[in-house]
Amino acid sequence: MAGDTEAFKELNAEQRNKNIILVGMMATGKSTVGAILAEELGYELVDLDHVIIETEGRSIAEIFAEDGEEYFRSVETAVLKRMLESENKLISTGGGAVLAPGNTALMLSKGHVIALTATEEEIIARVSGDQNRPLLAGNAVERVRRIMEDRHNAYLFAHYTVDTTGLTAAEVSQNILMHYRG
């Protein structure tokens, strides 16, 4: 497990009482770990993709097919801003939420950002056969590799990073809680 533990420990009480925002590639465990953390901390769980689906009244695959990725990213940014207007939320973002200009600064200003990572092999194993990921249409292995390459540095802004490869969601959650609580 990697992370900038010193930076994590230097969070003051005000920062710790805002929000926790999980970022990272698809299939790194953001939704599953987020649910465990939200329950443990008594925070409201917000799965950003689910809020987008509710807001738009259609699936993410439909949004991509009908309006494209650029439109999806604009909706994603608007929903993220709305969700970060209040505190004590555990927000699980989509893997590309960090791509829109300004989203990373917004996340850093409104909460504590934790990046979840996993190896390429682990991600491919987790997403194999998943038809609900529009960015993986076609050759999923090649698409995962390209997305990981494109986003190699996209999550480095996070306060803390946990490699979820080979770990259970409970183990990842305990790691995060241990550091979050100091």
N, C-alpha and C positions, 0 to 999 in steps of 0.2 A: 504494500500500500504506500502510495506516494502522496506527498502534499507539502505545502509550506506550513508546517505546524506552528512555527513562530508567528507568522502573520495571522494564523487562525487564532492563536492564544491572545494576540494583542487586540482582539475585538473588544470594544467596550460594551457595557451593559445595554446602551441604547441601540447599538448595532445588533446585538443578539436578540433584542425584543422586537425587531422588525419582522422580516420574512426570511424564509429559507427558500432559495431558488435552485433547483436541480437542473443542470445543463449537461449535455454530452451527446454523443452519437446515438442513433437509434439502437435499441436493444441493449443498452448498458444497464438497464434496471431502474430508470428514473420513476416510472409509474409505480412499480412494485415497492421500491424502497421508499418512495414518497408517501405511500399509504401507511407504511409502518411508522415512519417518522412523525407524520401528522397525528396519528393516534397517540403515540408516546408523549408528544409535546402538547397535545390538546390544541393543535393548530387546525385551521380549516384547510382541507385538502383541495387544491385546484389543479386539475389536469388540463393544461392549456389547450390541448387538442380537443378535449371533450367540450370545453367552453366554446371553442370555434365552431364545432359541429352544431351545438345548440344555437349559437348566434346566427349561423348561416342557414340552418335548417337542411343541411345536406352533409354528406360524408366528405372527408378530406380528399379522397380519390375523386369524387365528383367535382369538388372545387378546382382541383388541379386540371381535370379533363375539360371543364367548361370555361374556366377563367384563367388558368395558368398559375405558375409558381409565383410570379410577381404579385398578382392579386392576393394569393394566399398569404404571402409574407406581409402585405399591408394590413390585412385583417388580423394576422397574428400579432403584429406590433400594437394595433389598437386595443386588442383584447389584453395583451400584456400590460399596457399602460393602465387600463381600467382595473385590472386585478391588483396592481401595485399601489392603488390609491389608498388602501387600508393595510393594516398590519396583522401579524399573527397568522400568516398563511404559509402553507407549504406548497410551493408552485413547482409542478413538474412540467418543464417545457418540452417542446418538440426539438429534435436534434438541430434543426436549422434556425431556431429562434435567435441565435447569436449572429446571424448573417446580416440582418437589417441594420443599417447605420443607426447608431444611437441606442440600440437595445442593450448592449453590454454596459454602457455607462448608466442607463436607467436601472438595470439590475443591481449594479454595484451600489448605487445611491439609495436603493429601497430595500436592501436586504443583504443576506449573506449568501454568496454564490458557491455552490459545490458542484464540481465537475465529476461525473462518473465516466470512467473509461473501461475498455475491454480490448482484448486482442482482436485482430481481424478474424481469426479463426473462430473465436467465441461469438462474435457478432454474426458471422455467416451462419453458424450453427443455430443461433437463436432466431434468426429471421427466415430460415429456409422454409419455404412453403407458405409464408405469410403474404396473402393477396391484398392486404389492407395498407400497403406501403407504396404509394405511387412513385416514389423516387427509385424503387427497385424493379420497376417494370422492365422486362427483358431478362438479361443475364444478371441475376442477383449477386453472384460472386464478383463479377467485374464491376457492377455498380457500387457495391460496398467498398471495394478497393479504391475506386475513383473518389467516392465521397470522403473516405478516410484521408486520402491524399489531399484533397481540396481543403478539408477542414483540419488538417494536422495541427495548426496553431490556433484554431478558433476558440478553444476552451481554456487557453492558458491564462486568461484574465481572472479566472475563478479564485476565490480565497483559499480553496482547499480542493484536492483531487484524490479520488479513491479509484483504484483499479479493481473492478468487480469480477475479473476473470477468476473462475474457480471458487468464488465465494457465494454463499447464499445471501438472499436479500436481508435476512436477519443479521448476518455477520457484517454486511455493509452498513446497515442501519446502526448497529452498535458502535462501529468504528466512528461514524459521523457523530453520534451522540456523545461519545467519550470526548471528542475534541470540541464539540459545540459547547458542552457544559464546562469545559476547561479542566 
